[in-house]
């Protein structure tokens, strides 16, 4: 959690708000892989990549 707090502080101080969509997409892809890794949807998720 400290990493996320530091990242938010960095973006606020340096005005790097364009990084927000990139981080959101990376988090969603990571969540999709973690959730889909152990389910019946795994073969369909892996075909996306």
N, CA, C and O atoms as a Maestro MAE file, in Angstrom:
{
 s_m_m2io_version
 :::
 2.0.0
}

f_m_ct {
 s_m_title
 :::
 protein
 m_atom[196] {
  # First column is atom index #
  i_m_mmod_type
  r_m_x_coord
  r_m_y_coord
  r_m_z_coord
  i_m_residue_number
  s_m_chain_name
  s_m_pdb_residue_name
  s_m_pdb_atom_name
  i_m_atomic_number
  :::
  1 25 0.810 -1.192 0.000 1 A "UNK " " N  " 7
  2 3 0.000 0.000 0.000 1 A "UNK " " CA " 6
  3 2 0.859 1.265 0.000 1 A "UNK " " C  " 6
  4 15 0.448 2.296 -0.533 1 A "UNK " " O  " 8
  5 25 2.035 1.190 0.587 2 A "UNK " " N  " 7
  6 3 2.913 2.361 0.600 2 A "UNK " " CA " 6
  7 2 3.324 2.748 -0.816 2 A "UNK " " C  " 6
  8 15 3.487 3.928 -1.127 2 A "UNK " " O  " 8
  9 25 3.488 1.739 -1.670 3 A "UNK " " N  " 7
  10 3 3.863 2.019 -3.053 3 A "UNK " " CA " 6
  11 2 2.775 2.835 -3.752 3 A "UNK " " C  " 6
  12 15 3.074 3.790 -4.470 3 A "UNK " " O  " 8
  13 25 1.529 2.459 -3.542 4 A "UNK " " N  " 7
  14 3 0.422 3.189 -4.179 4 A "UNK " " CA " 6
  15 2 0.321 4.611 -3.648 4 A "UNK " " C  " 6
  16 15 0.054 5.542 -4.408 4 A "UNK " " O  " 8
  17 25 0.533 4.785 -2.343 5 A "UNK " " N  " 7
  18 3 0.499 6.127 -1.766 5 A "UNK " " CA " 6
  19 2 1.617 6.991 -2.339 5 A "UNK " " C  " 6
  20 15 1.399 8.158 -2.668 5 A "UNK " " O  " 8
  21 25 2.804 6.422 -2.457 6 A "UNK " " N  " 7
  22 3 3.922 7.163 -3.030 6 A "UNK " " CA " 6
  23 2 3.674 7.500 -4.499 6 A "UNK " " C  " 6
  24 15 4.024 8.587 -4.959 6 A "UNK " " O  " 8
  25 25 3.079 6.581 -5.218 7 A "UNK " " N  " 7
  26 3 2.783 6.817 -6.629 7 A "UNK " " CA " 6
  27 2 1.768 7.948 -6.796 7 A "UNK " " C  " 6
  28 15 1.911 8.787 -7.685 7 A "UNK " " O  " 8
  29 25 0.751 7.969 -5.948 8 A "UNK " " N  " 7
  30 3 -0.257 9.032 -6.013 8 A "UNK " " CA " 6
  31 2 0.366 10.378 -5.642 8 A "UNK " " C  " 6
  32 15 0.067 11.394 -6.270 8 A "UNK " " O  " 8
  33 25 1.227 10.391 -4.628 9 A "UNK " " N  " 7
  34 3 1.906 11.627 -4.257 9 A "UNK " " CA " 6
  35 2 2.786 12.127 -5.393 9 A "UNK " " C  " 6
  36 15 2.815 13.322 -5.687 9 A "UNK " " O  " 8
  37 25 3.505 11.206 -6.032 10 A "UNK " " N  " 7
  38 3 4.375 11.567 -7.151 10 A "UNK " " CA " 6
  39 2 3.578 12.204 -8.283 10 A "UNK " " C  " 6
  40 15 3.967 13.237 -8.829 10 A "UNK " " O  " 8
  41 25 2.446 11.569 -8.630 11 A "UNK " " N  " 7
  42 3 1.632 12.090 -9.725 11 A "UNK " " CA " 6
  43 2 1.048 13.458 -9.372 11 A "UNK " " C  " 6
  44 15 0.913 14.315 -10.245 11 A "UNK " " O  " 8
  45 25 0.706 13.666 -8.122 12 A "UNK " " N  " 7
  46 3 0.154 14.951 -7.701 12 A "UNK " " CA " 6
  47 2 1.183 16.064 -7.707 12 A "UNK " " C  " 6
  48 15 0.890 17.181 -8.132 12 A "UNK " " O  " 8
  49 25 2.386 15.769 -7.239 13 A "UNK " " N  " 7
  50 3 3.420 16.787 -7.148 13 A "UNK " " CA " 6
  51 2 4.012 17.120 -8.505 13 A "UNK " " C  " 6
  52 15 4.292 18.284 -8.794 13 A "UNK " " O  " 8
  53 25 4.203 16.115 -9.333 14 A "UNK " " N  " 7
  54 3 4.859 16.328 -10.628 14 A "UNK " " CA " 6
  55 2 3.881 16.579 -11.776 14 A "UNK " " C  " 6
  56 15 4.296 16.750 -12.922 14 A "UNK " " O  " 8
  57 25 2.592 16.600 -11.470 15 A "UNK " " N  " 7
  58 3 1.544 16.833 -12.470 15 A "UNK " " CA " 6
  59 2 1.611 15.801 -13.601 15 A "UNK " " C  " 6
  60 15 1.517 16.154 -14.777 15 A "UNK " " O  " 8
  61 25 1.771 14.555 -13.244 16 A "UNK " " N  " 7
  62 3 1.840 13.454 -14.215 16 A "UNK " " CA " 6
  63 2 0.503 12.724 -14.274 16 A "UNK " " C  " 6
  64 15 0.452 11.503 -14.127 16 A "UNK " " O  " 8
  65 25 -0.569 13.463 -14.488 17 A "UNK " " N  " 7
  66 3 -1.905 12.876 -14.453 17 A "UNK " " CA " 6
  67 2 -2.185 11.975 -15.645 17 A "UNK " " C  " 6
  68 15 -3.133 11.191 -15.610 17 A "UNK " " O  " 8
  69 25 -1.375 12.070 -16.707 18 A "UNK " " N  " 7
  70 3 -1.566 11.201 -17.854 18 A "UNK " " CA " 6
  71 2 -1.227 9.742 -17.528 18 A "UNK " " C  " 6
  72 15 -1.557 8.848 -18.306 18 A "UNK " " O  " 8
  73 25 -0.586 9.496 -16.410 19 A "UNK " " N  " 7
  74 3 -0.244 8.127 -16.009 19 A "UNK " " CA " 6
  75 2 -1.425 7.378 -15.407 19 A "UNK " " C  " 6
  76 15 -1.395 6.150 -15.317 19 A "UNK " " O  " 8
  77 25 -2.459 8.093 -14.995 20 A "UNK " " N  " 7
  78 3 -3.600 7.461 -14.329 20 A "UNK " " CA " 6
  79 2 -4.277 6.412 -15.217 20 A "UNK " " C  " 6
  80 15 -4.528 5.306 -14.737 20 A "UNK " " O  " 8
  81 25 -4.585 6.705 -16.495 21 A "UNK " " N  " 7
  82 3 -5.213 5.662 -17.320 21 A "UNK " " CA " 6
  83 2 -4.306 4.451 -17.547 21 A "UNK " " C  " 6
  84 15 -4.788 3.320 -17.617 21 A "UNK " " O  " 8
  85 25 -3.026 4.678 -17.659 22 A "UNK " " N  " 7
  86 3 -2.086 3.570 -17.859 22 A "UNK " " CA " 6
  87 2 -2.092 2.655 -16.644 22 A "UNK " " C  " 6
  88 15 -2.116 1.432 -16.789 22 A "UNK " " O  " 8
  89 25 -2.070 3.229 -15.460 23 A "UNK " " N  " 7
  90 3 -2.057 2.439 -14.231 23 A "UNK " " CA " 6
  91 2 -3.369 1.676 -14.078 23 A "UNK " " C  " 6
  92 15 -3.369 0.517 -13.664 23 A "UNK " " O  " 8
  93 25 -4.476 2.313 -14.407 24 A "UNK " " N  " 7
  94 3 -5.779 1.641 -14.296 24 A "UNK " " CA " 6
  95 2 -5.855 0.445 -15.234 24 A "UNK " " C  " 6
  96 15 -6.335 -0.619 -14.845 24 A "UNK " " O  " 8
  97 25 -5.385 0.613 -16.471 25 A "UNK " " N  " 7
  98 3 -5.409 -0.496 -17.431 25 A "UNK " " CA " 6
  99 2 -4.523 -1.638 -16.956 25 A "UNK " " C  " 6
  100 15 -4.912 -2.802 -17.054 25 A "UNK " " O  " 8
  101 25 -3.350 -1.327 -16.448 26 A "UNK " " N  " 7
  102 3 -2.456 -2.376 -15.951 26 A "UNK " " CA " 6
  103 2 -3.067 -3.114 -14.762 26 A "UNK " " C  " 6
  104 15 -2.943 -4.335 -14.666 26 A "UNK " " O  " 8
  105 25 -3.717 -2.395 -13.864 27 A "UNK " " N  " 7
  106 3 -4.364 -3.037 -12.722 27 A "UNK " " CA " 6
  107 2 -5.516 -3.939 -13.166 27 A "UNK " " C  " 6
  108 15 -5.690 -5.034 -12.630 27 A "UNK " " O  " 8
  109 25 -6.299 -3.484 -14.142 28 A "UNK " " N  " 7
  110 3 -7.411 -4.298 -14.634 28 A "UNK " " CA " 6
  111 2 -6.911 -5.560 -15.337 28 A "UNK " " C  " 6
  112 15 -7.490 -6.632 -15.164 28 A "UNK " " O  " 8
  113 25 -5.854 -5.445 -16.119 29 A "UNK " " N  " 7
  114 3 -5.297 -6.628 -16.779 29 A "UNK " " CA " 6
  115 2 -4.737 -7.618 -15.761 29 A "UNK " " C  " 6
  116 15 -4.914 -8.829 -15.900 29 A "UNK " " O  " 8
  117 25 -4.068 -7.102 -14.747 30 A "UNK " " N  " 7
  118 3 -3.553 -7.973 -13.692 30 A "UNK " " CA " 6
  119 2 -4.663 -8.667 -12.938 30 A "UNK " " C  " 6
  120 15 -4.560 -9.853 -12.627 30 A "UNK " " O  " 8
  121 25 -5.722 -7.940 -12.643 31 A "UNK " " N  " 7
  122 3 -6.871 -8.523 -11.957 31 A "UNK " " CA " 6
  123 2 -7.542 -9.589 -12.817 31 A "UNK " " C  " 6
  124 15 -7.950 -10.633 -12.309 31 A "UNK " " O  " 8
  125 25 -7.655 -9.331 -14.095 32 A "UNK " " N  " 7
  126 3 -8.251 -10.293 -15.020 32 A "UNK " " CA " 6
  127 2 -7.450 -11.581 -15.063 32 A "UNK " " C  " 6
  128 15 -8.023 -12.670 -15.085 32 A "UNK " " O  " 8
  129 25 -6.148 -11.469 -15.075 33 A "UNK " " N  " 7
  130 3 -5.296 -12.665 -15.118 33 A "UNK " " CA " 6
  131 2 -5.379 -13.434 -13.807 33 A "UNK " " C  " 6
  132 15 -5.438 -14.664 -13.821 33 A "UNK " " O  " 8
  133 25 -5.386 -12.738 -12.675 34 A "UNK " " N  " 7
  134 3 -5.450 -13.409 -11.376 34 A "UNK " " CA " 6
  135 2 -6.785 -14.123 -11.190 34 A "UNK " " C  " 6
  136 15 -6.826 -15.273 -10.752 34 A "UNK " " O  " 8
  137 25 -7.865 -13.441 -11.520 35 A "UNK " " N  " 7
  138 3 -9.193 -14.035 -11.350 35 A "UNK " " CA " 6
  139 2 -9.412 -15.163 -12.355 35 A "UNK " " C  " 6
  140 15 -9.942 -16.218 -12.004 35 A "UNK " " O  " 8
  141 25 -9.013 -14.944 -13.575 36 A "UNK " " N  " 7
  142 3 -9.266 -15.932 -14.618 36 A "UNK " " CA " 6
  143 2 -8.306 -17.098 -14.617 36 A "UNK " " C  " 6
  144 15 -8.556 -18.091 -15.300 36 A "UNK " " O  " 8
  145 25 -7.224 -17.015 -13.880 37 A "UNK " " N  " 7
  146 3 -6.222 -18.079 -13.863 37 A "UNK " " CA " 6
  147 2 -6.732 -19.390 -13.305 37 A "UNK " " C  " 6
  148 15 -6.303 -20.458 -13.741 37 A "UNK " " O  " 8
  149 25 -7.632 -19.327 -12.356 38 A "UNK " " N  " 7
  150 3 -8.100 -20.541 -11.719 38 A "UNK " " CA " 6
  151 2 -9.548 -20.868 -12.027 38 A "UNK " " C  " 6
  152 15 -10.157 -21.680 -11.331 38 A "UNK " " O  " 8
  153 25 -10.099 -20.264 -13.038 39 A "UNK " " N  " 7
  154 3 -11.511 -20.500 -13.315 39 A "UNK " " CA " 6
  155 2 -11.699 -21.185 -14.664 39 A "UNK " " C  " 6
  156 15 -10.736 -21.456 -15.382 39 A "UNK " " O  " 8
  157 25 -12.938 -21.455 -14.986 40 A "UNK " " N  " 7
  158 3 -13.262 -22.091 -16.263 40 A "UNK " " CA " 6
  159 2 -13.138 -21.110 -17.419 40 A "UNK " " C  " 6
  160 15 -13.151 -21.514 -18.582 40 A "UNK " " O  " 8
  161 25 -13.019 -19.830 -17.111 41 A "UNK " " N  " 7
  162 3 -12.882 -18.822 -18.161 41 A "UNK " " CA " 6
  163 2 -11.448 -18.653 -18.651 41 A "UNK " " C  " 6
  164 15 -11.205 -17.897 -19.592 41 A "UNK " " O  " 8
  165 25 -10.509 -19.334 -18.037 42 A "UNK " " N  " 7
  166 3 -9.096 -19.169 -18.369 42 A "UNK " " CA " 6
  167 2 -8.799 -19.359 -19.848 42 A "UNK " " C  " 6
  168 15 -8.080 -18.531 -20.408 42 A "UNK " " O  " 8
  169 25 -9.299 -20.389 -20.522 43 A "UNK " " N  " 7
  170 3 -8.973 -20.536 -21.955 43 A "UNK " " CA " 6
  171 2 -9.462 -19.361 -22.801 43 A "UNK " " C  " 6
  172 15 -8.825 -19.008 -23.793 43 A "UNK " " O  " 8
  173 25 -10.571 -18.761 -22.422 44 A "UNK " " N  " 7
  174 3 -11.090 -17.637 -23.192 44 A "UNK " " CA " 6
  175 2 -10.296 -16.371 -22.931 44 A "UNK " " C  " 6
  176 15 -10.117 -15.549 -23.830 44 A "UNK " " O  " 8
  177 25 -9.821 -16.210 -21.709 45 A "UNK " " N  " 7
  178 3 -9.024 -15.033 -21.365 45 A "UNK " " CA " 6
  179 2 -7.674 -15.107 -22.052 45 A "UNK " " C  " 6
  180 15 -7.190 -14.094 -22.555 45 A "UNK " " O  " 8
  181 25 -7.057 -16.269 -22.088 46 A "UNK " " N  " 7
  182 3 -5.747 -16.397 -22.683 46 A "UNK " " CA " 6
  183 2 -5.781 -16.184 -24.189 46 A "UNK " " C  " 6
  184 15 -4.760 -15.822 -24.773 46 A "UNK " " O  " 8
  185 25 -6.915 -16.395 -24.831 47 A "UNK " " N  " 7
  186 3 -6.974 -16.129 -26.266 47 A "UNK " " CA " 6
  187 2 -6.952 -14.632 -26.563 47 A "UNK " " C  " 6
  188 15 -6.656 -14.238 -27.691 47 A "UNK " " O  " 8
  189 25 -7.260 -13.785 -25.571 48 A "UNK " " N  " 7
  190 3 -7.182 -12.349 -25.772 48 A "UNK " " CA " 6
  191 2 -5.741 -11.884 -25.911 48 A "UNK " " C  " 6
  192 15 -5.479 -10.859 -26.541 48 A "UNK " " O  " 8
  193 25 -4.816 -12.616 -25.336 49 A "UNK " " N  " 7
  194 3 -3.417 -12.216 -25.379 49 A "UNK " " CA " 6
  195 2 -2.690 -13.033 -26.402 49 A "UNK " " C  " 6
  196 15 -1.488 -12.852 -26.597 49 A "UNK " " O  " 8
  :::
 }
 m_bond[195] {
  # First column is bond index #
  i_m_from
  i_m_to
  i_m_order
  :::
  1 1 2 1
  2 2 3 1
  3 3 4 2
  4 3 5 1
  5 5 6 1
  6 6 7 1
  7 7 8 2
  8 7 9 1
  9 9 10 1
  10 10 11 1
  11 11 12 2
  12 11 13 1
  13 13 14 1
  14 14 15 1
  15 15 16 2
  16 15 17 1
  17 17 18 1
  18 18 19 1
  19 19 20 2
  20 19 21 1
  21 21 22 1
  22 22 23 1
  23 23 24 2
  24 23 25 1
  25 25 26 1
  26 26 27 1
  27 27 28 2
  28 27 29 1
  29 29 30 1
  30 30 31 1
  31 31 32 2
  32 31 33 1
  33 33 34 1
  34 34 35 1
  35 35 36 2
  36 35 37 1
  37 37 38 1
  38 38 39 1
  39 39 40 2
  40 39 41 1
  41 41 42 1
  42 42 43 1
  43 43 44 2
  44 43 45 1
  45 45 46 1
  46 46 47 1
  47 47 48 2
  48 47 49 1
  49 49 50 1
  50 50 51 1
  51 51 52 2
  52 51 53 1
  53 53 54 1
  54 54 55 1
  55 55 56 2
  56 55 57 1
  57 57 58 1
  58 58 59 1
  59 59 60 2
  60 59 61 1
  61 61 62 1
  62 62 63 1
  63 63 64 2
  64 63 65 1
  65 65 66 1
  66 66 67 1
  67 67 68 2
  68 67 69 1
  69 69 70 1
  70 70 71 1
  71 71 72 2
  72 71 73 1
  73 73 74 1
  74 74 75 1
  75 75 76 2
  76 75 77 1
  77 77 78 1
  78 78 79 1
  79 79 80 2
  80 79 81 1
  81 81 82 1
  82 82 83 1
  83 83 84 2
  84 83 85 1
  85 85 86 1
  86 86 87 1
  87 87 88 2
  88 87 89 1
  89 89 90 1
  90 90 91 1
  91 91 92 2
  92 91 93 1
  93 93 94 1
  94 94 95 1
  95 95 96 2
  96 95 97 1
  97 97 98 1
  98 98 99 1
  99 99 100 2
  100 99 101 1
  101 101 102 1
  102 102 103 1
  103 103 104 2
  104 103 105 1
  105 105 106 1
  106 106 107 1
  107 107 108 2
  108 107 109 1
  109 109 110 1
  110 110 111 1
  111 111 112 2
  112 111 113 1
  113 113 114 1
  114 114 115 1
  115 115 116 2
  116 115 117 1
  117 117 118 1
  118 118 119 1
  119 119 120 2
  120 119 121 1
  121 121 122 1
  122 122 123 1
  123 123 124 2
  124 123 125 1
  125 125 126 1
  126 126 127 1
  127 127 128 2
  128 127 129 1
  129 129 130 1
  130 130 131 1
  131 131 132 2
  132 131 133 1
  133 133 134 1
  134 134 135 1
  135 135 136 2
  136 135 137 1
  137 137 138 1
  138 138 139 1
  139 139 140 2
  140 139 141 1
  141 141 142 1
  142 142 143 1
  143 143 144 2
  144 143 145 1
  145 145 146 1
  146 146 147 1
  147 147 148 2
  148 147 149 1
  149 149 150 1
  150 150 151 1
  151 151 152 2
  152 151 153 1
  153 153 154 1
  154 154 155 1
  155 155 156 2
  156 155 157 1
  157 157 158 1
  158 158 159 1
  159 159 160 2
  160 159 161 1
  161 161 162 1
  162 162 163 1
  163 163 164 2
  164 163 165 1
  165 165 166 1
  166 166 167 1
  167 167 168 2
  168 167 169 1
  169 169 170 1
  170 170 171 1
  171 171 172 2
  172 171 173 1
  173 173 174 1
  174 174 175 1
  175 175 176 2
  176 175 177 1
  177 177 178 1
  178 178 179 1
  179 179 180 2
  180 179 181 1
  181 181 182 1
  182 182 183 1
  183 183 184 2
  184 183 185 1
  185 185 186 1
  186 186 187 1
  187 187 188 2
  188 187 189 1
  189 189 190 1
  190 190 191 1
  191 191 192 2
  192 191 193 1
  193 193 194 1
  194 194 195 1
  195 195 196 2
  :::
 }
}
